[in-house]
Amino acid sequence: MSVRSLTDLELRGQRVLVRVDYNVPLDEVGSITDDTRIRASLPTLRHILDHGGRAILMTHLGRPNGITENLRLRLVADRLSGLLSQPIGYVRETVGPVAERAAADLANGECLLLENVRFNDGETRNDPDFARELAALGDAYVNDAFGTAHRAHASTEGVARLLPERAAGFLMQKELDYLSGAIENPKGKLVVMLGGAKVSDKIGATRRFIEIADALIIGGGMAYTFLASRGEAIGRSLLEDDRLGFASEILDRSADLGKPILLPVDHVVADSIDSGETALHVDQVPDGSMGLDIGPVTRRQFVETIGEAGTILWNGPMGVFEIEAFAEGTQEVAQAIAEATGRGAVSIIGGGDTAAAVNALGLAGRMSHVSTGGGASLELLEGKVLPGVSVLEVG
């Protein structure tokens, strides 16, 4: 796919509406606990401001039902100001007279953050009137919020259609280049590793990957539906009964294609997630126990396959990594991917939990790309059209 680049826009003196993704995690008192998404937007913002543009930022935060005081963006503006080392204007409206005046008063190189776009229900409905009010604030449009690109919302799709001068930001472009490149032109052997809790979250992606990957690794909670589909005992492990047929279909397709699907051959089990101190390594999950991480033999097999890859896509942890007793699987495969990257492989990490894991392990900087998109990255890899991307395409 080909989208217009930010470097193609004339920026000096232009009011540039920028859709960013500042849906950052907050603690119980409303403080930002991880500003990775804010930092990810800085190259785009610096380019606009350094070239004399006037940046007007749009983002959502959380899932408000109308105006929600603890989801206002004042603290986000303050954090951004510190990261950019310059004042950031902030208005408690997204559209309307106050927002219009603040946008009109911006000087070249200045930045304004509008209030949470989801305070207006026209955002998620892609309401044309709300989109027109947003468009009235700017002369050009840049989308740098890949994580929301699969949503046809007013700030991601509706407003873009109203501003002919539109382009992808640097983060958006990087996401598209890495994810599309992995599918369309992978370097060497393509190994895809899927984990996380549910098969149902990754049906389309699994169907696509069995066709294009050289090897498919399945771990995490979703592996137990695949194991159960071929008659293996899984105890009280996570099982999606309504996905057993799908799992069988994928395993049959793997056999037809002669492509391996690697599933766990041993497990770390416990009676409950809370009983980590009694975790055991077993070849089969006993009745009454649940599999909560991949076992040591499985880890070695997965690591060996990762080491053969030229391109690695990983979405979903191998176990309940937040609990130390069930974290080794995720830790070992993450380390293996980092080492493979150091040897020249291309590694792409997708999904919020997976990104959180590599960040917590201090390995994010050793991966080729840690995607900011959860659902968006999976949908792009499935081959779906992303509304927030298609509106930026040229030709």
C-alpha positions in Angstrom: 0.0 0.0 0.0 1.2 3.5 -0.7 0.2 6.4 1.5 1.2 10.0 1.3 4.1 10.9 3.5 4.3 13.7 6.1 7.4 15.0 4.2 5.2 15.6 1.2 3.1 18.3 3.0 3.8 22.0 3.0 3.7 22.7 6.7 4.9 26.3 7.3 2.0 28.4 8.6 -0.4 25.5 8.3 -2.8 24.4 11.0 -2.1 20.6 11.0 -4.7 18.4 12.6 -2.8 15.4 14.0 -4.6 12.3 15.2 -2.4 10.8 17.9 -3.0 7.8 20.2 -2.5 9.0 23.7 -4.8 6.3 25.2 -2.3 5.9 28.0 -2.7 3.7 31.1 -3.6 5.6 34.3 -3.3 4.5 38.0 -6.1 4.8 40.6 -5.3 8.5 41.2 -5.2 9.3 37.5 -1.5 9.5 37.0 0.1 8.3 33.7 1.9 5.0 34.4 3.4 4.5 30.9 4.0 7.3 28.4 5.3 5.1 25.6 2.5 6.1 23.2 3.2 9.8 23.8 6.9 9.3 23.2 6.1 7.4 20.0 4.5 10.5 18.5 7.4 12.8 19.1 9.2 12.4 15.8 6.1 13.4 13.9 5.3 16.4 16.2 8.9 17.6 16.1 8.9 17.5 12.3 5.7 19.5 12.1 6.8 22.1 14.6 10.4 22.4 13.3 9.0 23.1 9.8 6.8 25.9 11.0 3.5 24.0 11.3 0.9 24.6 13.9 0.0 21.2 15.4 -3.5 20.6 16.7 -3.7 17.3 18.4 -6.7 14.9 18.7 -6.8 11.8 20.8 -9.1 9.7 22.9 -8.5 8.4 26.4 -10.4 5.5 27.8 -14.0 4.8 27.0 -15.9 7.7 28.4 -19.7 7.9 28.4 -20.0 11.6 27.6 -17.8 14.1 29.6 -15.9 12.2 32.2 -13.7 14.3 34.5 -11.1 11.7 35.3 -10.5 11.2 31.5 -9.7 14.8 30.7 -6.4 15.4 29.0 -4.7 18.0 31.2 -2.2 15.5 32.6 -1.4 14.3 29.0 -0.8 17.9 27.9 1.6 18.4 30.8 3.5 15.1 30.1 3.8 16.0 26.4 5.0 19.5 27.3 7.9 18.0 29.3 8.8 15.5 26.5 8.8 18.2 23.8 10.4 20.8 26.1 7.9 23.5 25.1 4.5 24.7 26.3 1.5 22.8 25.0 -1.8 24.6 24.8 -4.8 22.7 26.1 -8.6 23.4 25.8 -11.4 21.6 27.6 -13.4 21.4 24.4 -12.8 19.3 21.3 -14.8 21.6 18.9 -16.7 24.8 19.3 -15.8 28.5 19.8 -13.1 28.0 22.5 -11.3 25.3 20.4 -11.7 27.4 17.2 -10.2 30.5 18.9 -7.3 28.5 20.4 -6.5 26.9 17.0 -6.7 30.3 15.2 -4.3 31.9 17.8 -1.5 29.4 17.3 1.7 30.7 16.0 4.1 28.7 13.8 5.9 26.0 15.8 3.2 25.9 18.5 1.1 23.0 19.6 -2.5 22.6 21.0 -4.1 19.5 22.5 -7.9 19.3 22.1 -10.1 17.7 24.7 -10.8 13.9 24.6 -12.5 13.3 21.2 -14.7 10.6 22.7 -16.5 13.1 25.0 -18.5 13.7 21.9 -20.6 10.7 20.8 -20.2 11.8 17.2 -16.6 10.5 17.3 -17.3 6.8 17.4 -20.4 7.2 15.1 -18.2 9.0 12.5 -20.8 11.7 12.6 -20.4 14.0 9.5 -21.3 17.1 11.5 -18.7 16.4 14.1 -16.1 15.6 11.4 -16.9 19.0 9.8 -16.4 20.8 13.1 -13.0 19.1 13.5 -12.0 19.9 9.9 -12.8 23.5 10.4 -9.9 23.7 12.9 -7.2 22.7 10.4 -5.7 23.2 7.0 -4.1 19.7 6.7 -4.5 16.3 8.4 -2.0 13.8 9.6 -2.8 10.4 11.1 -0.2 9.1 13.5 -2.5 6.9 15.5 -2.0 3.4 14.1 -3.6 1.8 17.1 -7.0 3.3 16.1 -6.6 2.9 12.3 -9.0 0.0 12.2 -11.8 2.3 13.5 -13.8 4.4 11.1 -14.3 7.3 13.5 -14.7 11.0 12.9 -11.1 11.8 13.9 -9.5 8.9 12.0 -11.6 8.7 8.8 -14.4 11.3 8.6 -12.2 14.4 9.0 -9.5 13.1 6.7 -11.9 13.0 3.8 -12.7 16.6 4.3 -9.0 17.8 4.1 -7.3 17.0 0.8 -3.9 17.8 2.3 -3.6 14.6 4.3 -0.7 12.2 5.1 0.6 9.5 7.4 2.8 10.5 10.3 6.1 8.8 10.9 4.8 6.3 13.4 2.0 5.3 11.1 4.4 4.9 8.2 6.8 2.8 10.3 3.9 0.5 11.4 2.8 0.0 7.8 6.3 -0.6 6.5 7.1 -3.2 9.1 3.8 -5.0 9.1 3.2 -5.0 5.4 6.8 -5.9 4.7 6.7 -8.9 7.0 3.7 -10.3 5.0 4.6 -9.2 1.5 8.4 -9.5 1.5 9.7 -11.3 4.6 13.4 -11.6 5.2 14.3 -15.3 5.2 12.1 -17.8 7.0 8.9 -16.3 8.4 8.1 -17.6 11.9 4.8 -16.5 13.5 4.2 -17.0 17.2 0.7 -16.5 18.6 -0.2 -16.6 22.3 -2.6 -14.9 24.7 -5.8 -16.1 26.1 -8.3 -16.7 23.3 -8.4 -18.4 19.9 -11.4 -16.2 19.0 -9.3 -13.1 19.1 -7.0 -14.4 16.4 -9.1 -16.4 14.0 -8.5 -14.3 10.9 -4.8 -13.9 11.7 -4.3 -17.6 12.2 -6.0 -18.5 8.9 -3.7 -16.0 7.1 -0.6 -17.1 8.9 -0.9 -20.8 8.2 -0.9 -20.0 4.5 2.1 -17.6 4.5 4.3 -18.5 7.4 7.1 -21.1 7.2 6.4 -22.1 10.8 3.6 -21.3 13.2 4.1 -21.4 17.0 1.0 -21.4 19.3 1.3 -21.0 23.0 -0.5 -19.2 25.8 -4.1 -20.0 26.8 -5.2 -20.4 23.2 -2.9 -23.4 22.8 -5.2 -25.5 25.0 -8.1 -25.3 22.5 -5.8 -26.7 19.8 -4.5 -29.4 22.1 -8.1 -30.4 23.1 -9.1 -30.5 19.4 -6.7 -33.4 18.9 -7.9 -35.2 22.0 -5.2 -34.3 24.5 -6.1 -33.9 28.2 -6.0 -30.2 29.3 -7.5 -30.4 32.8 -9.2 -27.1 33.7 -7.1 -25.1 31.3 -8.7 -22.4 29.2 -10.9 -24.0 26.5 -13.2 -22.4 23.9 -15.6 -25.2 23.0 -17.0 -23.3 20.1 -13.5 -23.0 18.5 -12.6 -26.7 18.6 -13.7 -27.1 15.0 -11.7 -24.1 13.9 -8.6 -25.5 15.7 -9.0 -28.9 13.9 -9.4 -27.1 10.6 -6.1 -25.2 11.1 -4.3 -28.4 12.2 -5.6 -30.2 9.1 -4.6 -27.4 6.9 -1.1 -27.4 8.4 -0.8 -31.1 7.5 -2.0 -30.5 4.0 0.6 -27.8 3.5 3.4 -29.7 5.1 4.0 -26.7 7.4 4.6 -27.3 11.1 2.5 -26.0 13.9 4.4 -26.1 17.2 2.2 -26.6 20.2 3.2 -27.1 23.8 4.5 -30.5 24.7 4.9 -29.8 28.4 3.3 -27.3 30.8 3.6 -25.3 34.0 0.4 -26.1 35.9 -1.3 -25.1 39.1 -4.7 -25.5 40.7 -5.4 -21.8 40.1 -3.6 -18.6 38.9 -3.2 -17.6 42.6 -1.3 -20.8 43.6 2.0 -20.0 41.9 4.0 -21.4 44.8 2.6 -24.9 43.9 3.3 -24.7 40.2 4.6 -28.0 38.6 6.2 -29.0 35.3 4.2 -31.8 33.7 3.9 -33.5 30.3 0.1 -33.6 30.5 -2.2 -31.4 32.4 -3.8 -33.3 35.3 -7.5 -33.2 36.0 -8.2 -30.3 38.3 -5.1 -28.3 37.2 -4.8 -25.6 34.6 -1.9 -24.9 32.2 -0.6 -21.4 32.9 2.8 -21.4 31.1 4.8 -23.5 28.6 7.2 -26.0 30.1 11.0 -26.3 29.6 10.9 -28.7 26.7 8.5 -26.6 24.9 10.6 -23.5 25.6 13.6 -25.2 24.0 11.6 -26.2 20.9 10.2 -22.7 20.5 13.6 -21.0 21.0 15.2 -23.4 18.4 12.6 -22.5 15.8 12.9 -18.8 16.6 16.6 -19.1 16.0 16.0 -20.3 12.4 13.9 -17.3 11.5 14.7 -14.4 9.3 11.5 -12.6 10.2 9.6 -13.1 13.4 6.0 -12.0 14.2 5.0 -12.3 17.8 1.5 -11.5 19.2 0.5 -12.8 22.6 2.4 -14.0 25.7 3.2 -17.7 26.4 1.7 -17.7 29.9 0.4 -15.6 32.7 3.6 -13.6 32.6 2.5 -11.1 35.2 2.9 -13.8 37.8 6.6 -14.9 38.3 5.8 -18.6 38.5 4.2 -18.5 35.1 6.6 -16.0 33.4 9.5 -18.1 32.2 8.0 -19.1 28.9 7.4 -15.5 27.8 10.8 -14.4 29.2 12.7 -17.1 27.3 11.0 -16.6 23.9 11.4 -12.8 24.3 15.1 -13.2 25.0 15.4 -15.6 22.0 13.8 -13.1 19.7 16.1 -10.3 20.9 19.1 -12.5 20.3 17.8 -13.4 16.8 17.3 -9.7 16.1 20.9 -9.1 17.1 22.0 -11.7 14.5 20.1 -9.9 11.8 16.5 -11.2 11.9 13.6 -8.8 11.7 11.4 -8.9 14.7 7.9 -7.4 15.1 6.1 -7.4 18.4 2.3 -6.9 18.4 -0.4 -6.7 21.0 -0.5 -4.7 24.2 0.3 -7.6 26.6 3.3 -8.7 24.4 4.6 -5.1 24.2 4.2 -4.8 28.0 6.2 -8.0 28.5 9.1 -6.9 26.3 9.1 -3.5 27.9 9.1 -4.9 31.4 12.0 -7.2 30.5 14.0 -4.3 29.1 14.1 -5.9 25.6 12.0 -3.5 23.6 15.1 -1.7 22.3 16.5 -4.9 21.0 13.5 -5.7 18.8 13.1 -4.3 15.3 9.7 -2.9 15.9 7.2 -2.9 18.8 3.8 -2.2 17.3 1.5 0.4 19.0 -1.5 -1.3 17.4 -3.3 -4.3 19.0 -6.4 -4.9 17.0 -5.1 -2.7 14.1 -2.0 -4.7 13.6 -3.8 -8.0 13.6 -6.4 -6.7 11.1 -3.7 -5.4 8.8 -1.8 -8.7 9.0 -5.1 -10.5 8.2 -5.3 -8.5 5.0 -8.2 -6.3 6.1 -8.7 -2.8 4.9 -8.1 -0.3 7.8 -10.3 2.8 7.3 -7.7 5.1 8.9 -5.1 3.9 6.4 -7.2 3.6 3.2 -8.2 7.2 3.4 -4.5 8.2 3.2 -3.7 6.0 0.2 -2.6 7.5 -3.0 -2.9 6.2 -6.6 
